[in-house]
Amino acid sequence: DLLGMGAESDWVLNGAWIDRALLRNKVGYDLFQSWGGPERYAPESRNCLLTLNGQDHGIYFLVQRIKRDSSRIDVPAEGSMVVKLDDAEAFFPNSVGYGHWSLVHPSSPTPDEAQALTAWFQGWEAAVLSGDGLFDYVDRDSAIDFLLLQEFMKNNDAYFLSVHLWRGPDGPAFFTPWDLDLSFGQPTYNDNVSSQGWLLYRPAWVLAMAQSEGFQEDMEARWLDLRQGELSDQAVLARVDAQVTVLQDHVEDNFAIWPWDEIDFLGGYLPPVEDYDQELENIRQWIPERLRWMDQNVGSY
């Protein structure tokens, strides 16, 4: 049992290279977890200092790899699925959005399993295109929470490659977030620095849900409910501050190993920020502005 996150062999050590605050994924995962029980699964994570062959490598993000497991997505082995969006050719091409759906579980399906999984995806895509029976395939409340998290953080990769779906042998599929580091005011393209406006990319599977009867009203009601607790200004900023407290004694050493002015994304798509303190200041200003904008606009998503 690794640091209370369950006994497993599959883990990710994420250097958080383009997240100069070193907290975006952690805050997003923990927020999503706080909105419900096991159906709001997001990876458990810890921050750590990495030493490899006697050499210090600074602050890393130790995180569960999303998979079926009793301490992760706890569904039976038979008849269940865990899938993720991938930009490489994989199990099922996503004709209602970007990329391909790649199988996490079962990783090597039998012919019968492959046929059942293919039929499920075909049925879901037909429901997306027709608008009929969509929430027989994906859980409505899970979808609302997933969209609210992505839009609140203004995650540039949302709906591209930040999507995992999972389901048990019966019932609809649930969403799990992943890869949230291009958020909270970065990158500089797609209008992501601004705390206003919805994410620019909204594929057919998101549009279909947003346009379904009563979805916007339910989304607004859920937002207003969360704003009274885990999504209040104070609660979200407290999560940021808690992470800073964990990291603060090691930040200076981390950026001595990885110099601040060498951190780059695609040749200059990170906002110009002088140091760690300014990065935190920008995030602490951006979050309340984003929350207020969504207060005013969530009913028209």
C-alpha positions in Angstrom: 0.0 0.0 0.0 1.9 3.0 -1.3 1.3 6.1 0.9 -2.2 5.1 1.6 -3.2 5.0 -2.1 -3.5 1.2 -2.4 -1.3 -1.7 -3.3 -0.5 -1.5 -7.0 2.5 -1.7 -9.4 1.3 1.0 -12.0 2.2 4.6 -11.1 3.1 7.8 -12.9 5.9 10.1 -11.8 4.9 13.4 -13.4 7.5 16.1 -13.5 4.8 18.8 -14.1 7.2 20.6 -16.4 4.7 23.1 -17.9 2.9 23.6 -14.6 5.2 26.1 -12.9 2.9 26.2 -9.9 3.3 22.5 -9.5 -0.3 22.0 -8.4 -2.9 22.1 -11.2 -3.4 18.4 -11.6 -3.5 17.8 -7.8 -6.1 20.5 -7.2 -8.3 19.3 -10.1 -8.2 15.6 -9.1 -8.9 16.3 -5.5 -11.7 18.7 -6.3 -13.4 16.1 -8.5 -13.1 13.5 -5.8 -14.7 15.8 -3.3 -17.9 16.0 -5.3 -19.1 12.5 -4.7 -18.2 8.9 -3.8 -16.6 6.2 -5.9 -18.5 7.4 -9.0 -16.3 10.6 -8.9 -13.1 8.7 -9.0 -10.0 10.7 -9.9 -6.4 9.5 -9.4 -5.0 9.7 -5.9 -1.7 11.5 -5.8 1.1 12.7 -3.6 4.0 15.1 -4.1 7.5 13.8 -3.7 11.2 14.5 -4.1 12.8 12.3 -6.7 16.3 11.0 -6.4 17.6 8.8 -9.2 21.0 7.1 -9.1 22.0 9.5 -6.4 21.1 12.6 -8.3 18.3 15.0 -7.1 15.6 15.7 -9.7 13.4 18.0 -7.7 9.6 17.9 -7.1 7.6 15.2 -8.8 3.9 14.3 -8.8 3.3 10.7 -7.9 -0.1 9.6 -9.2 -2.2 6.6 -9.8 -2.4 5.3 -13.3 -6.1 5.1 -14.1 -7.1 1.4 -14.3 -9.5 -1.2 -12.9 -8.4 -2.1 -9.4 -10.0 -2.4 -5.9 -8.3 0.9 -4.9 -8.9 2.7 -8.2 -11.9 2.0 -10.5 -13.5 -0.8 -8.5 -15.6 -2.7 -11.0 -15.7 -6.5 -11.7 -13.2 -7.8 -14.3 -15.9 -9.4 -16.4 -18.1 -7.2 -18.6 -16.6 -3.8 -17.5 -14.5 -1.3 -19.4 -12.0 1.5 -18.8 -11.1 3.5 -21.9 -9.2 6.7 -22.7 -8.9 9.1 -25.6 -5.7 8.8 -27.5 -4.2 10.7 -30.4 -2.8 7.5 -31.9 -4.9 4.9 -33.8 -6.4 2.6 -31.2 -9.4 0.4 -30.6 -12.3 2.6 -31.8 -12.1 5.8 -33.9 -13.9 8.6 -32.2 -16.2 9.9 -35.0 -18.0 12.4 -32.6 -14.8 14.0 -31.4 -11.0 13.9 -31.6 -8.8 10.8 -31.6 -9.4 7.2 -30.9 -10.6 5.3 -27.8 -7.9 3.1 -26.4 -8.6 0.2 -24.2 -7.2 0.2 -20.6 -9.5 -2.7 -19.5 -9.8 -5.2 -21.0 -6.4 -4.6 -22.5 -6.5 -7.7 -24.7 -10.2 -8.4 -25.2 -11.6 -11.7 -26.4 -13.5 -11.6 -29.7 -16.8 -11.5 -27.7 -15.5 -8.7 -25.5 -14.3 -6.7 -28.5 -17.7 -7.2 -30.2 -19.5 -6.0 -27.1 -17.3 -2.9 -26.7 -17.6 -2.0 -30.3 -21.4 -2.3 -30.1 -21.4 0.0 -27.0 -19.4 2.7 -28.8 -21.5 2.5 -31.9 -24.6 2.8 -29.7 -23.2 5.8 -27.9 -22.2 7.6 -31.1 -25.7 6.9 -32.6 -27.2 8.4 -29.5 -24.9 11.5 -29.8 -25.9 12.0 -33.4 -29.6 11.5 -32.9 -29.9 13.0 -29.4 -32.0 10.0 -28.4 -31.0 7.9 -25.4 -27.7 9.6 -24.8 -27.8 9.1 -21.0 -28.5 5.4 -21.4 -24.8 5.3 -22.3 -23.2 8.0 -20.1 -24.2 9.0 -16.6 -25.8 12.4 -16.7 -24.6 13.6 -13.2 -21.1 12.4 -13.9 -21.1 14.2 -17.2 -22.2 17.4 -15.6 -19.5 17.3 -12.9 -16.9 16.4 -15.6 -17.9 19.4 -17.7 -18.0 21.7 -14.8 -14.5 20.8 -13.7 -13.0 21.2 -17.2 -14.8 24.5 -17.8 -14.0 25.9 -14.3 -10.3 25.1 -14.8 -10.6 26.1 -18.5 -8.5 23.1 -19.3 -7.2 23.5 -22.9 -6.9 19.8 -23.4 -10.5 19.0 -22.2 -12.4 16.8 -24.6 -9.2 16.1 -26.6 -7.1 13.8 -24.6 -8.1 14.5 -21.0 -11.0 12.0 -21.0 -11.3 8.5 -19.4 -14.6 6.6 -19.4 -15.4 3.6 -17.3 -18.4 1.4 -16.6 -19.3 -1.8 -14.8 -21.1 -4.8 -16.4 -24.4 -2.9 -16.4 -25.5 0.7 -16.6 -24.0 3.9 -18.0 -20.4 5.0 -18.2 -18.8 7.5 -15.8 -16.1 10.2 -16.5 -12.7 10.6 -14.9 -10.4 13.6 -15.5 -6.8 13.4 -16.6 -4.1 15.9 -17.7 -5.2 19.2 -16.3 -1.9 21.2 -16.5 -2.9 23.5 -19.4 -5.4 25.4 -17.2 -5.9 28.1 -14.6 -4.8 30.8 -17.1 -2.5 29.0 -19.5 -1.5 28.5 -22.4 -1.5 31.7 -24.3 -3.5 30.4 -27.2 -7.2 29.5 -27.5 -8.0 32.5 -25.3 -7.0 30.4 -22.2 -5.3 33.2 -20.3 -8.6 35.0 -19.9 -10.8 34.0 -17.0 -13.8 34.6 -19.2 -15.4 32.5 -22.0 -16.1 28.8 -22.5 -13.5 26.4 -23.9 -13.4 26.9 -27.6 -13.4 23.3 -28.6 -16.7 21.5 -28.0 -17.0 18.3 -29.9 -20.3 16.6 -31.0 -20.4 14.4 -27.9 -20.3 17.5 -25.6 -22.7 19.5 -27.8 -25.2 16.7 -27.7 -25.2 16.7 -23.9 -25.3 20.5 -23.6 -28.3 20.6 -26.0 -30.3 17.8 -24.3 -33.5 18.8 -22.6 -33.0 20.1 -19.1 -29.2 19.7 -19.1 -28.3 23.3 -18.8 -30.8 23.8 -16.0 -29.4 20.8 -14.1 -25.8 22.0 -14.8 -26.6 25.4 -13.3 -28.3 23.8 -10.3 -25.3 21.6 -9.7 -22.9 24.6 -10.0 -24.9 26.6 -7.5 -24.9 23.7 -5.1 -21.1 23.2 -5.4 -20.5 26.9 -5.0 -21.9 26.6 -1.5 -19.2 24.2 -0.5 -16.3 22.7 -2.4 -16.4 25.3 -5.2 -16.6 28.4 -2.9 -13.8 30.9 -3.5 -12.4 30.1 0.0 -12.5 26.3 -0.5 -10.7 26.3 -3.8 -8.1 28.8 -2.7 -7.6 26.8 0.4 -6.7 23.8 -1.8 -4.1 25.9 -3.6 -2.7 27.2 -0.3 -2.5 23.6 1.1 -0.4 22.5 -1.9 1.9 25.5 -1.6 2.4 24.6 2.1 3.4 21.1 1.1 5.8 22.3 -1.6 7.2 25.5 -0.2 10.3 24.2 1.5 11.5 22.5 -1.7 10.5 25.0 -4.4 13.7 26.9 -4.4 15.8 23.7 -4.8 13.4 22.5 -7.6 13.9 25.5 -9.7 17.7 25.4 -9.1 17.6 22.0 -10.8 15.1 23.1 -13.5 15.8 26.8 -14.1 12.7 28.9 -14.4 13.7 30.7 -17.6 14.2 27.3 -19.4 10.7 26.1 -18.9 8.8 26.4 -22.2 5.9 25.0 -24.0 5.8 24.7 -27.8 8.2 27.6 -28.2 6.7 30.3 -26.1 3.0 29.5 -25.2 3.3 29.9 -21.4 2.4 33.4 -20.1 5.5 35.4 -19.2 5.9 35.1 -15.4 9.0 36.1 -13.5 9.0 33.5 -10.7 7.0 31.0 -8.6 5.5 33.7 -6.4 4.1 35.6 -9.4 2.7 32.4 -10.9 0.8 31.7 -7.6 -0.4 35.3 -7.5 -1.8 35.0 -11.0 -3.6 31.8 -10.1 -5.0 33.2 -6.9 -6.4 36.1 -8.9 -7.6 34.0 -11.9 -9.6 31.5 -9.8 -12.1 34.0 -8.2 -12.5 35.8 -11.5 -13.3 32.5 -13.2 -15.8 31.5 -10.5 -17.6 34.8 -10.8 -17.8 34.5 -14.6 -19.2 31.1 -14.4 -21.8 32.2 -11.8 -23.1 34.7 -14.4 -22.9 32.3 -17.4 -23.3 28.7 -16.4 -27.1 28.8 -17.2 -26.3 29.4 -20.8 -23.7 26.7 -21.4 
